[in-house]
Amino acid sequence: MSRSNPPDAQMALRLKHLIDASLMLGEVESVTELFPRLLKIARQVTDACAASLMIYQPESQTLRFAWVEDEILGDKALDLLHKAGELKLGQGLAGWAAENLEPVLIEDAQNDPRFNSSMDKSTGYTTRTLMTVPLHNGPELLGVITVLNAKQRQSFDLDDLDIMTSFANLASMALVRNQLLEKRVQAERMQVEMESAASIQRLFWPQPLKSRLGSHCWVMCRPAGFVGGDIYDLIPTEDGNWLFYVADVSGKGISAALLTAALSFRVRAEVLYCREPGELMSRINAAMFELLSGEGHFVTMLLGSYDPASGQVTWARAGHPDPIWMHEQKLREVPSTEGLTLGVIDEAEFSTAGLTLMPGDSFVIYSDGLHEAENPDKEIIGLERVSERLRQEPAPPRAPCLTELAQTWYAGAEPNDDFTLLELWREPE
């Protein structure tokens, strides 16, 4: 291979093209605009008749034609290359350059055994000389640029290869920048969609019911991300009672949030036919079983009914943490209940338990994201700290202090799970 030692004026023009390329490529923010510009500049810096760009597809480990710039064949060349399909790594000159991350220069294509003339035959084009240069970001392959046929000379030479390699470095930087811009746009779009999803999910969280006869409720739900798998509801019934629940769908994110929406709909539908907590839980489990098991999810849930006039609360539990009862400034043991997590078997029975809240009492339901909250050292709060903090609250509502406890425990770390708090309480005498 030889060097042509181009005149100073010609070399100065090539360097000017490279400088212009650097400035121009830094302004392009669209793939549809970037590809044709890359090839137009590639032809300019090498004084070539045609150029093509192939982009690497990591999932299939192939090179796919993305664009072609040809002053003879024009748009016909792009159609022909698209029909040519893909190249495997190592296949042909472009595949070899891509696999080895090394440029290839062929001075006399028709007499070089490495040259595949099938494309010439299908297009009627005659390739005299060509250069194929890989585009890469360190060891990461991005694609390959090929230029064909020097305009004023019989073949490309090593000086052309040097200038083409320099241009390939600029082109690689432009591709990486474009990929980062696309990722940023996708991330911004995803954030908008997630914020919208979070707003929609909050519509499923009702405001606390209006206090009645000295009885009150307080509630808080905090997803670990934009949306989560915790949900609660407070439903006034015709007899003046409050039906309530806190549920925790396994997993986090969109899939869990969609299941909370389905659960909310199902509970409100079943309440029309049944209000006894144990039987209602069985109906919900049967109705949700196919969806939960089919998606590999399960739900823990505590569901109950509260009479604000008498303070009587009755509940059933499906694998959910026991509620906390504060009576006379002390944590009291609550009656035990049995019931499998929702979604484990299609037919399940759930026992119920009950107690009466006296003036000044609190009944707190929570999801496990509270006592399993982790600090930066991956230590969990634990029920002992939760209980101790509640004992320090002299009067209801007491649950708000637990949000402060969790926030302090996170110490700036991202929450590791959603958590929900719901407190029923009666005014002290």
MITORKOL-33242 format. One record per residue (C-alpha): x negated, y negated, z negated. Coordinates in Angstrom, 1 decimal. Layout:
@X X&Y Y&Z Z $
...
//
This chain:
@X 0.0&Y 0.0&Z 0.0 $
@X -1.3&Y -3.5&Z 0.8 $
@X -0.9&Y -7.1&Z -0.3 $
@X 0.0&Y -9.7&Z 2.3 $
@X -1.6&Y -12.6&Z 0.5 $
@X 1.2&Y -15.0&Z 1.4 $
@X 0.5&Y -18.6&Z 2.1 $
@X 0.6&Y -21.0&Z -0.9 $
@X 3.8&Y -22.6&Z 0.5 $
@X 5.5&Y -19.2&Z 0.7 $
@X 4.4&Y -18.2&Z -2.8 $
@X 5.5&Y -21.6&Z -4.1 $
@X 9.0&Y -21.0&Z -2.5 $
@X 9.2&Y -17.6&Z -4.2 $
@X 8.3&Y -19.0&Z -7.6 $
@X 10.9&Y -21.8&Z -7.1 $
@X 13.5&Y -19.1&Z -6.3 $
@X 12.6&Y -17.3&Z -9.6 $
@X 12.9&Y -20.6&Z -11.6 $
@X 16.2&Y -21.3&Z -9.9 $
@X 17.3&Y -17.8&Z -10.6 $
@X 16.5&Y -18.1&Z -14.3 $
@X 18.6&Y -21.3&Z -14.6 $
@X 21.4&Y -20.0&Z -12.5 $
@X 21.8&Y -16.6&Z -14.2 $
@X 21.8&Y -18.3&Z -17.6 $
@X 25.0&Y -20.1&Z -16.7 $
@X 27.0&Y -17.1&Z -15.4 $
@X 29.5&Y -15.6&Z -17.8 $
@X 31.5&Y -13.3&Z -15.5 $
@X 30.6&Y -9.9&Z -14.1 $
@X 32.5&Y -10.7&Z -10.9 $
@X 30.3&Y -13.8&Z -10.5 $
@X 27.1&Y -12.3&Z -11.7 $
@X 26.8&Y -9.3&Z -9.4 $
@X 26.9&Y -11.2&Z -6.0 $
@X 24.6&Y -13.9&Z -7.4 $
@X 22.0&Y -11.3&Z -8.5 $
@X 21.8&Y -9.8&Z -5.0 $
@X 21.8&Y -13.1&Z -3.2 $
@X 18.8&Y -14.2&Z -5.3 $
@X 17.2&Y -10.8&Z -4.9 $
@X 17.3&Y -11.3&Z -1.1 $
@X 15.9&Y -14.8&Z -1.4 $
@X 12.9&Y -14.0&Z -3.5 $
@X 11.9&Y -11.0&Z -1.3 $
@X 13.2&Y -12.5&Z 2.0 $
@X 15.2&Y -9.2&Z 2.6 $
@X 18.0&Y -8.5&Z 5.0 $
@X 20.1&Y -6.6&Z 2.4 $
@X 20.3&Y -5.7&Z -1.3 $
@X 22.4&Y -3.4&Z -3.4 $
@X 23.1&Y -3.1&Z -7.1 $
@X 23.9&Y 0.1&Z -9.0 $
@X 25.0&Y 0.0&Z -12.6 $
@X 24.2&Y 2.8&Z -15.1 $
@X 27.1&Y 4.7&Z -16.6 $
@X 25.9&Y 6.2&Z -19.9 $
@X 28.9&Y 8.4&Z -20.4 $
@X 28.2&Y 10.3&Z -17.2 $
@X 24.5&Y 9.6&Z -16.9 $
@X 25.0&Y 8.4&Z -13.3 $
@X 24.4&Y 5.3&Z -11.2 $
@X 27.5&Y 3.7&Z -9.6 $
@X 27.4&Y 1.2&Z -6.8 $
@X 28.6&Y -2.2&Z -8.0 $
@X 27.8&Y -4.6&Z -5.3 $
@X 26.0&Y -5.0&Z -1.9 $
@X 24.7&Y -8.1&Z 0.0 $
@X 24.1&Y -7.4&Z 3.7 $
@X 23.9&Y -10.1&Z 6.4 $
@X 24.5&Y -7.6&Z 9.2 $
@X 27.2&Y -5.2&Z 7.9 $
@X 28.9&Y -7.8&Z 5.6 $
@X 32.0&Y -6.5&Z 3.7 $
@X 31.8&Y -3.2&Z 5.6 $
@X 28.7&Y -2.3&Z 3.6 $
@X 30.5&Y -2.7&Z 0.2 $
@X 33.3&Y -0.3&Z 1.4 $
@X 30.7&Y 2.2&Z 2.6 $
@X 28.7&Y 2.2&Z -0.6 $
@X 31.8&Y 2.5&Z -2.8 $
@X 32.8&Y 5.6&Z -0.8 $
@X 29.3&Y 7.0&Z -1.3 $
@X 30.2&Y 7.5&Z -5.0 $
@X 27.6&Y 8.0&Z -7.7 $
@X 24.0&Y 9.1&Z -8.0 $
@X 22.7&Y 11.3&Z -10.8 $
@X 19.5&Y 10.3&Z -12.6 $
@X 16.6&Y 11.7&Z -10.6 $
@X 18.6&Y 11.9&Z -7.4 $
@X 17.2&Y 9.9&Z -4.5 $
@X 14.8&Y 7.0&Z -4.8 $
@X 17.2&Y 4.9&Z -6.9 $
@X 17.8&Y 7.9&Z -9.2 $
@X 14.1&Y 8.5&Z -9.5 $
@X 13.4&Y 4.8&Z -10.3 $
@X 16.2&Y 4.8&Z -12.9 $
@X 15.0&Y 8.0&Z -14.6 $
@X 11.4&Y 7.0&Z -14.8 $
@X 12.0&Y 3.2&Z -15.3 $
@X 9.4&Y 2.6&Z -12.6 $
@X 9.7&Y 0.6&Z -9.3 $
@X 9.5&Y 2.3&Z -5.9 $
@X 8.1&Y 0.7&Z -2.7 $
@X 8.4&Y 2.4&Z 0.7 $
@X 6.6&Y 0.6&Z 3.6 $
@X 7.7&Y 3.0&Z 6.4 $
@X 11.1&Y 4.5&Z 5.4 $
@X 11.7&Y 6.6&Z 8.5 $
@X 8.4&Y 8.5&Z 8.0 $
@X 8.5&Y 8.8&Z 4.2 $
@X 9.8&Y 12.2&Z 3.0 $
@X 11.3&Y 10.6&Z -0.1 $
@X 13.7&Y 8.6&Z 1.9 $
@X 17.3&Y 9.9&Z 2.4 $
@X 18.6&Y 8.8&Z 5.8 $
@X 22.2&Y 9.9&Z 5.2 $
@X 23.3&Y 6.4&Z 4.4 $
@X 21.7&Y 5.0&Z 7.6 $
@X 23.6&Y 7.6&Z 9.6 $
@X 27.0&Y 6.7&Z 8.0 $
@X 26.5&Y 3.0&Z 8.5 $
@X 24.5&Y 2.8&Z 11.7 $
@X 21.9&Y 0.8&Z 9.8 $
@X 18.2&Y 1.4&Z 10.3 $
@X 16.1&Y 1.1&Z 7.2 $
@X 12.5&Y 0.2&Z 7.9 $
@X 11.2&Y -0.6&Z 4.5 $
@X 12.7&Y -0.8&Z 1.0 $
@X 12.0&Y -1.5&Z -2.7 $
@X 14.0&Y -0.1&Z -5.6 $
@X 13.4&Y -1.6&Z -9.1 $
@X 15.1&Y -0.5&Z -12.3 $
@X 16.9&Y -2.9&Z -14.6 $
@X 16.4&Y -2.1&Z -18.3 $
@X 16.3&Y -3.6&Z -21.7 $
@X 13.3&Y -1.8&Z -23.3 $
@X 14.0&Y 1.9&Z -23.0 $
@X 17.7&Y 1.3&Z -22.3 $
@X 18.6&Y 1.7&Z -18.6 $
@X 21.0&Y -0.9&Z -17.2 $
@X 20.9&Y -0.3&Z -13.4 $
@X 18.9&Y -0.4&Z -10.3 $
@X 18.4&Y -3.1&Z -7.6 $
@X 17.3&Y -2.1&Z -4.1 $
@X 16.3&Y -4.5&Z -1.3 $
@X 16.1&Y -3.4&Z 2.4 $
@X 14.0&Y -4.6&Z 5.4 $
@X 11.8&Y -7.7&Z 5.2 $
@X 13.0&Y -10.3&Z 7.6 $
@X 9.7&Y -11.7&Z 9.0 $
@X 7.5&Y -8.6&Z 8.5 $
@X 7.5&Y -4.9&Z 9.3 $
@X 7.4&Y -3.9&Z 5.7 $
@X 7.4&Y -5.0&Z 2.0 $
@X 4.1&Y -5.0&Z 0.2 $
@X 2.7&Y -5.1&Z -3.3 $
@X 3.1&Y -8.8&Z -3.6 $
@X 6.8&Y -8.4&Z -2.8 $
@X 7.0&Y -5.7&Z -5.4 $
@X 5.5&Y -8.0&Z -8.0 $
@X 7.9&Y -10.8&Z -7.3 $
@X 10.8&Y -8.3&Z -7.2 $
@X 9.7&Y -6.8&Z -10.6 $
@X 9.7&Y -10.3&Z -12.1 $
@X 13.1&Y -11.0&Z -10.8 $
@X 14.3&Y -7.6&Z -12.2 $
@X 13.3&Y -8.8&Z -15.6 $
@X 15.4&Y -11.9&Z -15.2 $
@X 18.3&Y -9.8&Z -13.9 $
@X 18.1&Y -7.5&Z -16.8 $
@X 18.2&Y -10.4&Z -19.3 $
@X 21.3&Y -11.7&Z -17.4 $
@X 23.0&Y -8.3&Z -17.6 $
@X 22.3&Y -8.0&Z -21.3 $
@X 23.6&Y -11.5&Z -21.9 $
@X 26.7&Y -10.7&Z -19.9 $
@X 27.3&Y -7.5&Z -21.9 $
@X 27.0&Y -9.5&Z -25.2 $
@X 29.4&Y -12.1&Z -23.9 $
@X 31.9&Y -9.4&Z -23.0 $
@X 31.6&Y -7.8&Z -26.4 $
@X 32.1&Y -11.2&Z -28.0 $
@X 35.2&Y -11.8&Z -26.0 $
@X 36.5&Y -8.3&Z -26.8 $
@X 35.8&Y -8.9&Z -30.5 $
@X 37.6&Y -12.2&Z -30.4 $
@X 40.6&Y -10.7&Z -28.6 $
@X 40.6&Y -7.8&Z -31.1 $
@X 40.5&Y -10.2&Z -34.0 $
@X 43.5&Y -12.1&Z -32.6 $
@X 45.4&Y -8.8&Z -32.2 $
@X 44.5&Y -7.6&Z -35.7 $
@X 45.5&Y -10.9&Z -37.2 $
@X 48.8&Y -10.6&Z -35.4 $
@X 49.2&Y -7.0&Z -36.6 $
@X 48.4&Y -8.1&Z -40.2 $
@X 51.2&Y -10.8&Z -39.9 $
@X 53.6&Y -8.2&Z -38.7 $
@X 52.7&Y -5.7&Z -41.5 $
@X 53.3&Y -8.4&Z -44.1 $
@X 56.9&Y -8.6&Z -42.9 $
@X 57.3&Y -5.2&Z -44.3 $
@X 56.3&Y -6.5&Z -47.8 $
@X 59.4&Y -8.1&Z -49.3 $
@X 59.1&Y -10.9&Z -51.9 $
@X 59.8&Y -9.9&Z -55.5 $
@X 63.5&Y -9.6&Z -56.2 $
@X 65.2&Y -12.4&Z -58.1 $
@X 65.0&Y -11.9&Z -61.8 $
@X 68.1&Y -10.6&Z -63.5 $
@X 69.1&Y -10.3&Z -67.2 $
@X 65.6&Y -10.9&Z -68.5 $
@X 64.1&Y -8.4&Z -66.1 $
@X 61.4&Y -9.4&Z -63.6 $
@X 59.1&Y -7.9&Z -61.0 $
@X 55.7&Y -8.9&Z -59.7 $
@X 53.9&Y -7.4&Z -56.7 $
@X 50.7&Y -7.7&Z -54.7 $
@X 49.3&Y -5.7&Z -51.8 $
@X 45.7&Y -6.2&Z -50.5 $
@X 44.5&Y -4.3&Z -47.5 $
@X 40.7&Y -3.5&Z -47.2 $
@X 40.8&Y -4.9&Z -43.7 $
@X 43.3&Y -6.8&Z -41.6 $
@X 45.8&Y -4.0&Z -41.9 $
@X 45.9&Y -1.0&Z -44.2 $
@X 47.7&Y 2.1&Z -45.4 $
@X 49.3&Y 0.8&Z -48.6 $
@X 52.9&Y -0.3&Z -48.6 $
@X 55.6&Y -1.2&Z -51.2 $
@X 59.2&Y -2.1&Z -51.1 $
@X 61.9&Y -3.5&Z -53.4 $
@X 65.5&Y -2.7&Z -52.4 $
@X 68.5&Y -4.1&Z -54.3 $
@X 71.3&Y -1.5&Z -54.4 $
@X 75.1&Y -2.1&Z -54.7 $
@X 75.2&Y -1.0&Z -58.3 $
@X 72.8&Y -3.8&Z -59.3 $
@X 69.8&Y -1.6&Z -59.7 $
@X 66.4&Y -2.1&Z -58.0 $
@X 65.0&Y 0.7&Z -55.9 $
@X 61.2&Y 0.4&Z -55.7 $
@X 58.2&Y 2.3&Z -54.4 $
@X 54.4&Y 2.1&Z -53.8 $
@X 53.0&Y 4.4&Z -51.2 $
@X 49.4&Y 5.0&Z -49.9 $
@X 49.0&Y 6.5&Z -46.4 $
@X 45.7&Y 8.4&Z -46.0 $
@X 43.1&Y 6.5&Z -43.9 $
@X 42.9&Y 2.8&Z -43.1 $
@X 43.3&Y 0.6&Z -40.1 $
@X 45.9&Y 0.6&Z -37.3 $
@X 46.9&Y 4.3&Z -37.5 $
@X 47.6&Y 4.1&Z -41.2 $
@X 49.4&Y 0.8&Z -40.7 $
@X 51.7&Y 2.2&Z -38.0 $
@X 52.6&Y 5.1&Z -40.4 $
@X 53.5&Y 2.6&Z -43.2 $
@X 55.9&Y 1.0&Z -40.7 $
@X 57.5&Y 4.4&Z -40.0 $
@X 57.7&Y 5.2&Z -43.7 $
@X 59.3&Y 1.8&Z -44.5 $
@X 62.0&Y 2.5&Z -41.9 $
@X 62.6&Y 6.0&Z -43.2 $
@X 63.0&Y 5.0&Z -46.8 $
@X 65.5&Y 2.3&Z -46.0 $
@X 67.5&Y 4.7&Z -43.8 $
@X 67.6&Y 7.5&Z -46.5 $
@X 68.6&Y 5.1&Z -49.3 $
@X 71.9&Y 4.7&Z -47.5 $
@X 72.7&Y 8.4&Z -48.4 $
@X 70.8&Y 9.0&Z -51.6 $
@X 69.4&Y 7.0&Z -54.5 $
@X 68.3&Y 9.6&Z -57.0 $
@X 64.5&Y 9.4&Z -56.9 $
@X 63.7&Y 13.2&Z -56.8 $
@X 66.2&Y 14.0&Z -54.1 $
@X 65.4&Y 10.8&Z -52.2 $
@X 61.7&Y 11.8&Z -52.2 $
@X 62.6&Y 15.2&Z -50.8 $
@X 64.6&Y 13.7&Z -47.9 $
@X 61.8&Y 11.3&Z -47.1 $
@X 59.2&Y 14.1&Z -47.1 $
@X 61.3&Y 16.3&Z -44.8 $
@X 61.9&Y 13.4&Z -42.4 $
@X 58.3&Y 12.4&Z -42.3 $
@X 56.6&Y 15.8&Z -42.3 $
@X 56.3&Y 16.4&Z -38.6 $
@X 54.9&Y 12.9&Z -37.9 $
@X 52.4&Y 13.1&Z -40.8 $
@X 51.2&Y 16.6&Z -40.3 $
@X 51.0&Y 16.1&Z -36.5 $
@X 48.6&Y 13.2&Z -37.0 $
@X 46.7&Y 14.8&Z -39.8 $
@X 47.8&Y 12.2&Z -42.4 $
@X 49.5&Y 12.5&Z -45.8 $
@X 51.1&Y 10.0&Z -48.2 $
@X 51.0&Y 9.6&Z -52.0 $
@X 54.0&Y 7.8&Z -53.3 $
@X 55.8&Y 6.8&Z -56.5 $
@X 59.4&Y 6.0&Z -56.0 $
@X 62.0&Y 4.9&Z -58.6 $
@X 65.1&Y 3.1&Z -59.6 $
@X 65.3&Y 0.3&Z -62.3 $
@X 68.4&Y -1.0&Z -64.1 $
@X 67.6&Y -4.6&Z -65.0 $
@X 70.4&Y -4.8&Z -67.5 $
@X 69.3&Y -1.9&Z -69.7 $
@X 65.7&Y -1.6&Z -68.8 $
@X 66.1&Y 2.0&Z -67.8 $
@X 63.6&Y 3.1&Z -65.2 $
@X 63.6&Y 6.5&Z -63.5 $
@X 61.0&Y 7.7&Z -61.0 $
@X 59.6&Y 10.6&Z -59.0 $
@X 56.0&Y 11.0&Z -57.9 $
@X 54.4&Y 12.6&Z -54.8 $
@X 50.7&Y 13.0&Z -55.6 $
@X 50.5&Y 9.4&Z -56.7 $
@X 48.7&Y 8.1&Z -59.9 $
@X 50.9&Y 8.0&Z -63.0 $
@X 52.4&Y 4.6&Z -63.8 $
@X 51.2&Y 2.6&Z -66.8 $
@X 53.6&Y 1.7&Z -69.6 $
@X 52.8&Y -1.1&Z -72.0 $
@X 55.0&Y -1.1&Z -75.1 $
@X 54.4&Y -3.1&Z -78.3 $
@X 51.0&Y -4.2&Z -77.0 $
@X 49.8&Y -0.6&Z -76.5 $
@X 49.5&Y 1.8&Z -73.6 $
@X 52.0&Y 4.5&Z -74.1 $
@X 52.0&Y 7.9&Z -72.6 $
@X 54.6&Y 8.3&Z -69.8 $
@X 56.6&Y 11.5&Z -69.2 $
@X 55.0&Y 13.8&Z -66.7 $
@X 56.4&Y 14.5&Z -63.2 $
@X 55.5&Y 17.0&Z -60.5 $
@X 55.5&Y 16.7&Z -56.8 $
@X 53.2&Y 17.4&Z -53.9 $
@X 51.8&Y 14.7&Z -51.6 $
@X 54.1&Y 13.9&Z -48.7 $
@X 53.3&Y 15.7&Z -45.5 $
@X 51.8&Y 18.9&Z -47.1 $
@X 54.9&Y 21.1&Z -46.7 $
@X 58.1&Y 20.4&Z -45.0 $
@X 60.4&Y 21.4&Z -47.9 $
@X 59.3&Y 20.1&Z -51.3 $
@X 61.0&Y 19.4&Z -54.6 $
@X 60.2&Y 16.5&Z -56.9 $
@X 60.9&Y 16.2&Z -60.6 $
@X 62.0&Y 13.0&Z -62.1 $
@X 61.1&Y 11.2&Z -65.4 $
@X 62.5&Y 8.2&Z -67.1 $
@X 62.0&Y 5.7&Z -70.0 $
@X 63.5&Y 2.5&Z -71.2 $
@X 61.6&Y -0.8&Z -71.0 $
@X 62.1&Y -2.9&Z -74.2 $
@X 61.6&Y -6.7&Z -74.3 $
@X 57.9&Y -7.5&Z -73.7 $
@X 57.3&Y -4.1&Z -72.0 $
@X 55.5&Y -3.7&Z -68.7 $
@X 55.7&Y -0.8&Z -66.2 $
@X 52.9&Y -0.9&Z -63.7 $
@X 52.6&Y 1.1&Z -60.5 $
@X 49.3&Y 1.0&Z -58.6 $
@X 47.5&Y 2.7&Z -55.7 $
@X 44.2&Y 4.5&Z -56.1 $
@X 42.4&Y 1.6&Z -54.4 $
@X 42.5&Y -0.2&Z -57.7 $
@X 40.7&Y 2.2&Z -60.1 $
@X 38.5&Y 3.5&Z -57.3 $
@X 37.3&Y 0.1&Z -56.3 $
@X 33.5&Y 0.1&Z -55.8 $
@X 30.9&Y -2.6&Z -56.7 $
@X 27.8&Y -3.1&Z -54.6 $
@X 26.1&Y -0.2&Z -56.4 $
@X 28.9&Y 2.1&Z -55.4 $
@X 30.2&Y 2.4&Z -59.0 $
@X 34.0&Y 2.6&Z -59.4 $
@X 36.0&Y 0.6&Z -61.9 $
@X 37.7&Y 3.7&Z -63.4 $
@X 41.0&Y 3.9&Z -65.3 $
@X 39.3&Y 3.2&Z -68.6 $
@X 38.3&Y -0.4&Z -67.5 $
@X 41.8&Y -0.9&Z -66.0 $
@X 43.5&Y 0.2&Z -69.2 $
@X 41.2&Y -1.9&Z -71.4 $
@X 41.9&Y -5.0&Z -69.3 $
@X 45.6&Y -4.5&Z -69.6 $
@X 45.4&Y -4.2&Z -73.4 $
@X 43.9&Y -7.7&Z -73.5 $
@X 47.0&Y -9.2&Z -72.0 $
@X 49.3&Y -10.3&Z -74.8 $
@X 52.5&Y -10.7&Z -72.7 $
@X 53.9&Y -9.8&Z -69.3 $
@X 53.3&Y -10.1&Z -66.4 $
@X 50.1&Y -8.2&Z -67.0 $
@X 49.3&Y -6.8&Z -63.6 $
@X 47.8&Y -10.1&Z -62.2 $
@X 44.8&Y -9.7&Z -64.4 $
@X 44.0&Y -6.5&Z -62.6 $
@X 43.5&Y -8.4&Z -59.3 $
@X 41.0&Y -10.6&Z -61.1 $
@X 39.3&Y -7.5&Z -62.5 $
@X 39.0&Y -5.9&Z -59.0 $
@X 37.7&Y -9.1&Z -57.5 $
@X 35.0&Y -9.5&Z -60.1 $
@X 34.1&Y -5.8&Z -59.7 $
@X 33.6&Y -6.2&Z -56.0 $
@X 31.0&Y -8.9&Z -56.7 $
@X 31.1&Y -10.1&Z -53.1 $
@X 31.1&Y -6.6&Z -51.5 $
@X 33.7&Y -5.7&Z -49.0 $
@X 36.7&Y -3.8&Z -50.5 $
@X 36.3&Y 0.0&Z -49.9 $
@X 40.1&Y 0.7&Z -49.9 $
@X 43.5&Y -1.0&Z -49.9 $
@X 45.2&Y -1.5&Z -53.3 $
@X 48.7&Y -2.3&Z -54.4 $
@X 50.2&Y -3.4&Z -57.7 $
@X 53.8&Y -3.5&Z -58.7 $
@X 55.0&Y -4.5&Z -62.2 $
@X 58.5&Y -4.3&Z -63.7 $
@X 58.7&Y -6.3&Z -66.9 $
@X 61.1&Y -7.6&Z -69.4 $
@X 60.9&Y -11.0&Z -71.2 $
@X 59.8&Y -10.8&Z -74.8 $
@X 62.4&Y -11.7&Z -77.4 $
//
